[in-house]
């Protein structure tokens, strides 16, 4: 299945928003998360703003720092209304 650019951007935005919300909810400072995943605070801010893509490794490491599952971050565990 091929996704249009607009669909892909929408999916990416959802992930960025979920990551941002999870970071805010955790109470862990962005600077600390950036250090733990091996990027600068500026790079992390760019990721969260959607100006820089989050690599799979970075995404996985963010999930580890936040003690959450990648599937949860993507919303795969959510039940959809029928």
Secondary structure as UniProt FT lines:
FT   HELIX           5..26
FT   HELIX           30..37
FT   HELIX           41..48
FT   TURN            49..50
FT   HELIX           56..66
FT   HELIX           70..74
FT   TURN            75..77
//
